[in-house]
Amino acid sequence: MAVAAAPDHLFHLRNNFYLGSFQAAINNSDLPNLSPDNAVERDCLVYRSYIALGSYQLVINEIDSAAATPLQAVKLLALYLSNPHDKVKFVNQQLRA
């Protein structure tokens, strides 16, 4: 007897993100009753959508040092992309930290 898979609450959000519909992903990201892991994944997809739209500073300002590790990685991506002239310097600073 096969076990039914749990519903994927993030399917439409992921689908919009992967299709490049970043604004639709942001607009439809208010999903209630998510598990903590799904909430972090949702936040990552939403912030990555903001990065894809060029809103680096919003992501940098919103994600603080107490955020989950995946969100910290998204913040580093925003920091990296926000300054196109000093990417090598930024990477070196992050490796030393």
Salt bridges, closest charged atoms under 4 A:
ASP8 OD2 - ARG14 NH1 2.71
GLU41 OE2 - ARG14 NE 2.79
ASP43 OD1 - ARG42 NE 3.11
